[in-house]
Amino acid sequence: MTFQTLFSYCPKCGSRHFVFNNEKSKCCADCGFVYYLNPSAAVAAFIMNDKGELLVCTRAKEPAKGTFDLPGGFCDFDETAEQALHREINEELGVNIISEKYLFSLPNKYEYCGLTVPTIDLFYLCQIDTPDKIKPSDDVAYAEFMPFDAINSEKFGLISVKNAMEKFTIDN
């Protein structure tokens, strides 16, 4: 479901006259408030070990529970993408990033609680301090290093991560 169909009342004045303005906004016919649904920022990490294997996680929660994923998550308020990356890796894997390099970004449609949330996902190549001490938690059910030839990008549940896997494999 999109925000165009899910949200019926103006968040400013409560009017029921909160109507379609364009594909990414609604406008209140009573108070003039315009709400734009802009993409949320999210980060994801390509983490390699010294054997050239990629860390692949299994999602613990919806959306796409049980599918492959890269570690990462949403940026919080007053947080840079790099700060979010460090926080998310620590929360999900219990390890720390010692270096990161920005690679590319991709758009995504993140299905959450019946709403399609547009995101812009920023992908990084990272090194972590203790790859042998990874402890999956938070949104990660399981994590393991896998050789690239054993990874099937179709097993990744999120569109942007699936596309990122294909782009990363081609570029590297």
C-alpha positions in Angstrom: 0.0 0.0 0.0 1.3 3.5 -0.8 1.1 6.5 1.4 -1.3 8.0 -1.1 -3.9 5.4 -0.3 -3.0 4.8 3.4 -3.0 8.3 4.8 -6.5 10.0 4.6 -6.2 12.8 7.1 -4.0 15.9 7.1 -1.2 15.5 9.8 -1.3 19.2 10.5 -5.0 20.0 10.9 -6.7 16.6 10.8 -8.9 17.5 7.8 -10.3 14.7 5.7 -9.5 16.8 2.6 -6.0 15.5 2.4 -5.8 14.9 -1.4 -3.5 13.7 -4.1 -1.0 16.5 -5.1 1.4 14.5 -7.3 3.0 11.0 -7.3 5.0 11.8 -4.1 2.9 14.3 -2.2 -0.5 15.0 -0.8 -2.0 18.4 0.0 -4.6 19.6 2.5 -7.4 21.5 0.7 -8.3 23.2 4.1 -4.9 24.4 5.6 -2.6 24.1 2.5 -0.1 21.8 4.2 1.8 19.7 1.6 3.4 16.4 2.7 6.2 14.9 0.5 7.1 11.2 1.0 10.9 11.4 0.3 13.2 8.4 0.5 14.5 7.3 3.8 18.3 6.7 4.0 19.7 3.2 4.6 23.1 1.7 4.6 24.5 -1.8 3.9 27.9 -3.4 4.1 29.9 -5.7 1.9 32.3 -7.3 4.4 35.0 -9.6 3.1 37.3 -11.9 5.0 41.0 -12.6 4.2 39.9 -15.6 2.0 37.9 -13.2 -0.3 34.6 -14.5 1.0 31.5 -12.3 1.6 29.6 -12.0 4.8 26.0 -13.0 4.1 23.3 -12.6 6.7 19.9 -14.2 7.0 17.1 -11.8 7.9 15.5 -12.4 11.3 12.5 -10.2 10.8 10.0 -9.1 8.1 10.2 -7.9 5.5 11.7 -10.8 3.7 12.3 -12.8 6.9 14.5 -15.9 6.2 16.1 -14.5 3.0 19.7 -13.5 2.5 20.8 -9.9 3.2 23.8 -7.7 3.8 24.2 -6.2 7.3 22.9 -2.7 7.7 19.8 -0.6 8.3 18.2 2.8 8.4 20.0 6.0 9.3 18.7 7.7 12.5 18.0 11.4 12.9 21.2 13.5 13.3 23.3 10.7 12.1 25.6 10.5 9.1 25.5 7.5 6.8 28.9 6.4 8.1 27.7 6.7 11.7 24.6 4.6 10.9 26.8 2.0 9.2 29.1 1.7 12.3 26.1 1.5 14.6 24.2 -1.0 12.6 27.2 -3.4 12.2 27.8 -3.2 15.9 24.1 -3.8 16.7 23.6 -6.7 14.2 27.0 -8.4 14.4 28.7 -7.3 17.7 31.8 -6.2 15.9 33.3 -2.8 14.9 34.2 -1.4 11.5 37.8 -0.4 11.1 37.5 0.9 7.6 34.8 1.7 5.1 34.7 2.8 1.5 31.6 4.1 -0.2 30.7 2.1 -3.3 27.3 3.2 -4.8 23.6 3.8 -4.0 20.5 2.1 -5.2 16.8 2.9 -4.8 14.6 0.4 -2.9 10.9 -0.1 -2.0 10.8 -1.3 1.6 7.6 -3.0 2.6 6.9 -2.3 6.2 3.6 -2.7 8.1 1.6 -2.6 4.9 3.3 0.6 3.6 5.7 0.8 0.8 8.5 3.1 2.0 10.9 4.4 -0.6 14.5 4.2 0.4 17.9 5.2 -1.0 20.4 2.5 0.1 24.1 3.4 0.4 26.5 0.5 0.0 30.0 0.3 1.5 32.9 -2.0 1.4 34.0 -2.6 5.0 36.6 -4.2 7.1 35.7 -5.3 10.6 38.0 -5.7 13.7 37.2 -9.4 14.6 35.5 -11.4 11.8 35.9 -14.6 14.0 33.8 -13.1 16.8 30.6 -12.2 14.9 27.5 -12.7 17.0 24.2 -12.2 15.0 21.6 -10.2 16.8 18.9 -7.6 16.2 17.7 -8.1 12.6 20.2 -10.9 11.8 19.3 -14.5 12.5 22.4 -16.0 11.0 25.7 -14.8 9.4 28.4 -16.6 7.5 31.2 -15.9 5.1 30.5 -17.5 1.7 32.6 -17.8 -1.4 31.2 -15.7 -4.3 30.6 -18.7 -6.5 28.3 -20.2 -3.8 26.1 -17.1 -3.5 22.8 -17.0 -5.4 21.7 -13.4 -5.7 18.1 -14.6 -6.1 18.1 -15.7 -2.4 18.4 -12.0 -1.3 14.9 -10.7 -0.3 15.3 -7.0 -0.8 15.3 -5.6 -4.3 18.2 -3.1 -3.8 20.4 -5.7 -2.1 19.7 -8.2 -4.8 20.7 -5.6 -7.4 23.7 -4.5 -5.3 25.0 -8.1 -5.2 24.8 -8.3 -9.0 26.5 -4.9 -9.4 29.2 -5.7 -6.8 30.0 -9.0 -8.5 30.3 -7.4 -11.9 32.4 -4.5 -10.6 34.8 -6.6 -8.5 
